[in-house]
Amino acid sequence: MAMKMKTTVLLRAEADCPSHSLAEVATRDLVQMIDEPIERGGTNKGFTPTDTALSALIGCTNVIGHKCAQKLGIDIGHLKVSAKCKFDRRGVTLSEEIDVPFEQIDLTVVSDGAATQEQLNEVAAEVAKYCPLSKLFRQSGTVINEDWKSTH
């Protein structure tokens, strides 16, 4: 008899926040520091919250990219992913409420696998459908420009 997969799970994280900027966030058996740079009164022990959100998009693109490629039978090899974000700081400086703080993200994904450009475009289209972080950003109004390309 096949087991039924849970469609919804509970994600958990807890943080000890020893200062106004530092959060020591724990999930499972891991701890991650989220902090502000020294010039903004932090201790620079970790990524800022906004850096963390952008890096989560990169990590999710990698994971979901490989899952989609495997499902499609496409060899994407290893990926190098970079992101550049146009970020509206008026919200974090408390000068104005901003509906879409992450205005635009330019995401570049470089594959060293045997995939053709057409196949990479196919993987990219699937990733846009299934990557939860991509969905989160896009549904909040962020424009994500993706450029998937090969090293060969």
N, C-alpha and C positions, 0 to 999 in steps of 0.2 A: 504494500500500500504506500502510495506516495505521500510524503509529508507536505502539509500546506505551509507555505512561507508566510511569515507575518508581513503585512503590507505597511504597517506603521510601527516604528520602534521609538523608544524614549532615549534621546541623547542627553547625557549629563555632563556638566562641568561645574566645578566649584573654584572659587578664588579666595586667597588670602591677600588682602590689599594693605601692605605695611606703610604705604605712603599715598599721597594724592595722585601719583602717576604710575606707581608700580603695582601690577596685579600678577600674582603667581597662580596661574590657572592650572588646575589639575583635572585630568580626565583619564579613566582607566588607571594605569600605573605610570603615567607621564605627567611632567610639569613643564609648562611653557611660561616664560616671562613676557609680559606685555608692558611696555614702559614708554616714556617720552624721552627725547634726546636732552642732553644737558642744557642746551640753549633754551629749552622750554621748561626748565625746572625739574627734569627727570634725572634718572641715573644711567640711562642708556643701556639697560641690561637686556633689552629685548626690542622687538619690532613695536612700532606704535599700533594702536588699534586699526588705523586705516591701512598701514603696511600689512598687518595681519590679514585683513579682508582681501587685499589684492593678492597676497601670497596664497591664500586659500583658493582663489580662482585659478592660479597657476597650477597648484597641486591637483585640483579637481579636473582641470583640463587634461593633465597627464594621465590620471587614473581612468577617467571615463574615455579618453582618447584611445588608450590601450584596450579597454573592454570593447569599445565599438569596433576597433580595427580587428580584434580577434573574432568577434561575431561575424564580421563581413569577410573574414579570410584575407585581410590586407596586411602586408608586412610594413609597419611603420618604424621598426627598429627602435632606437632610443630617440627621445625628443629633447630639444632644448626649447624652453618656453620663456619669453620675456614679455613684460607688460609695462606700458607707459600709460599713466592715468592723468587726465585733466580733472583736477579736484577743486571744487569751490570751497574755500576755507571760511567763508563768512559764517557758516553754522558753528564750526568748532571754535571760532573766536568770539562767539556769542553776539556778533554784530547784527545778524539777521537769520531768521529761520529759512532753511534751504530745503526744498522738496527733493532735489536730485543732487546731492553733494558730489557723487562720482559721475561727472558729466559725460566723460568719454574715456574708454579704455581701448588702446591699441594693443592687441594681443598677437604676438608673432610666435608661430610654432614651426620649428625646423626639425624635420625627420631625416634620420640617416638610413632608413630602411629602403627597400626596393620599390616602394609604392610610387606610382605615377602621380602626376599632378591631379589628374581626374580622380584617382582613388583617394588622394588626400582631401580633395574637395568633398568626396562622399563621406569620409570619416568626420570631417569638420561639420557637415550638415547633421550627422547623427549626434555628435557631441553637443551641438546647440540644442537638440531635442532633450537630452538626458542629463547634462551636467547641472546639478542643483545650484552651484554657485553662479553659473552663467545665467540660469533662470532667475535667480534672486536679483542679480544686478539688472538684467534686461527688464524684468517686471517692475523694477523701481524707477525705470526711466533712463537708465544708463545706456548709452550707445556703445556697443562693443564691435569694433572693427577687427575681424580675424584675418590673419594672413598665414595660411598653412603652405609651407614650401619644403622642398627636398634639398639635400646637400649635393645631389648629383644631377 
